[in-house]
Amino acid sequence: MTMETRNGSWSSRVRDTGLAAVRGFALALVSLPGAVLGLTLSLVSISLVPIGIGAFTTPWVLRGVRAFADWRRVVAAEWCGVRIPSAYRPIPGDANTWARTYAMLRDPATWRDLRWLQVDMTAGFVTALLPAVLVFYPLEGLAVAAGLWRPLSELGGYWYGFVHVTDQSSALLAGALGIALLALASLAPRLLTVHFRLTRAVLGAGQGELAERVRILTETRRDAVDTSAAELRRIERDLHDGAQARLVAMGMDLGTIEMLLDKDPAQAKRLLAQARQSSVDALAELRDLVRGIHPPVLAERGLGDAVRALALRMPVPTEVSVDLPRRADAPVESAAYFAVSEALTNAVKHSGADRIWIDLHHVREGTGMLRVTVTDNGRGGAVVAAGSGLAGVERRLGTFDGVLAVSSPAGGPTMVTMEIPCA
């Protein structure tokens, strides 16, 4: 090993040690207040469920806890390569406030999160802080030996470990102890990994929950395959009954025109006009078919402009509010677009509404969750039933691990909310 290689390896270890100390310290600063606040709000909110108040607050609080836990999963993977599986159950699409609350409370992952908060504010806090202590405490001993003991001695002395620092000689002894402790600083990255492994032991999903998660994903994949097959059959049928039939008829007209061109020019001219109109109609049908597969405006301008264009074609006045600082992946945008299209179709056909509002935004910047809300002022009573358009939307969103929620009391208004993970 060359001197340059040894120096590079040494500097790399020093950098990793310092980085682990800083990360552990930052994690300790965040984990303790975050865990205390999350656990306190959760317990208070759940205790208020029997009197009704908790039914409205619990879903919001538990979503915050889940976001905090998911952030820790991301940090564990990025900082130490520790993968922590997640297996939250999807909330039923037709869930009202009470059903949503009880669905989250019946999810084993919710109670696992609450147990993790208790561990995170105790053993988790200690294991996060240890890497910083192993690095910064020896440096404190060196600072004491370098002269920090003087202002400390004016306060009656200072204990560094088992050394009572009152003068320069005791300060040098503290510095020697700091150098000895500095040898343990190299353990800082390993201790940070221990913290995340402890987190995984408490927060990670068990085999049973992962199996349930696989079952749900298998069902949504099967729905996606069935939907794709049905979509292909629809495209084939539309081509056969529409554009293909017109093109065949146009070919027959052109053959007739060829025979009549010398015998009956006037009739040939009429058939040419008819063939021209057939070509225009065939082109229009092909454009509609392409728009039904993947609208060009969606590919070129993004989800916001595509939904605005969709709203302009509605027979009911439709307002669109868009706050999307970035584009999602093409499959996510396509799923959201057609989900909005189906929700608008349902509103126009069944609600009797005279006004519709659409809102598209990210739930919180950086969470990768797209939320779409379609609201109408119609008669209400919309439900997610088998064979309904909303059931089809729910299946479409389930392919992306998304959820659908419908609030539609008798007399209206109806609010259809869709959330789709963008990752």
Secondary structure by P-SEA (a helix, b strand, c coil): ccaaaaaaaaaaaaaaaaaaaaaaaaaaacaaaaaaaaaaaaaaaaaacccccccccaaaaaaaaaaaaaaaaaaaaaaccbbbbbbbccccccccaaaaaaaaaacaaaaaaaaaaaaaacaaaaaaaaaaaacaaaaaaaaaaacaaaaaaaaccccccccccccaaaaaaaaaaaaaacccccaaaaaaaaaaaaaaacccccaaaaaaaaaaaaaaaaaaaaaaaaaaaaaaaaaaacaaaaaaaaaaaaaaaaaaccccaaaaaaaaaaaaaaaaaaaaaaaaaaaaacccccccccaaaaaaaaaaacccbbbbbbbccccccaaaaaaaaaaaaaaaaaaaccccccbbbbbbbbccccccbbbbbbbbccccccccccccaaaaaaaaaaaacbbbbbbbcccccbbbbbbbccc
